[in-house]
């Protein structure tokens, strides 16, 4: 029988109330050693408050936090932050400006540890900064300061690393390099990582598991692939990408639309629904003298629209259509360069298996 792995971090029914408002509402999740879990959601949804309660710098209203099977805070009990073996990295690197690089790193090493400078030098070698150990933080680039902050947080050998928007202050190319390097080191150390971000693309690139938060609650959690391809509601779709919406009503487990009928299993007759279609899943065909392409079982009925505007975005083009059936705007993205003229009529079809139907 396979031995079960004890979560490095386990959060049970964690709640925080401010002025009779639940800013974190009964959330539970776990993170295994070497796993990267991301709390993803808009600003103000409770992500950072959750991180601060786990770190011990803020007291929960109720709920428990466990580390390696041991309770570190619960009802009437809370270990102080310095005894939790939890590291913290924030957007503000918070390096001590009056200390050198090695002294900043050495600050996180036990004062009982002999050869602190040598240990700091060894840690800095992991991120290629050993030659700058005697520099001061203001003499480093933003990326180098981020590396120092990482190594300082790793110096006490934390079991868990909490990261609050740690890369958002870096430019995109540097951010990708620093992010990958940071996570490689954390995985190598089998550190459980809990990361906070409001950027879906960053969460998809980094996380083994995403917990999508909204209004203090976790509304969906799972692997990035599952959250993207099996969203729980319209808001979850829209958080990861733009979305086109068609309003409809269920009739015989089907939702009618100008594009044809879409399956609506499990919804009662007469339920008002929204058919949600991502822009990249819409197909474009030429007008062919007002006739358009023939309907197919997989693609449904072609619907005509006229180009409102077209913009080249680098890897893709965004084309916006005013639809004939209700004058609504439909957004479509296509690979590479496709810039039809304003007013040009084109036909749109939608693959039935790439749409979502949700009750309103």
Secondary structure, DSSP 8 states (H G I E B T S, - for coil): -------SEEEEEEEEEETTEEEEEEEEEEE-TT-EEEEE--TTSSHHHHHHHHHTSS--SEEEEEETTEEEEETTEE--GGGS-EEEEESS----TTSBHHHHHHTTS-TTSS-HHHHHHHHHHTTT-GGGTTSBGGGS-HHHHHHHHHHHHHHT--SEEEEESTTTTS-HHHHHHHHHHHHHHHHHTT-EEEEEES-HHHHHHH-SEEEEEETTEEEEEE-HHHHHHS-SSHHHHHHHS--EEEEEEEETTEEEETTEEEE-TT--TT-EEEEEE-GGGEEEEE-TTTT----BTTTB--EEEEEEEEEE-SSEEEEEEEETTT--EEEEEEES-----TT-EEEEEE-GGGEEEEE-
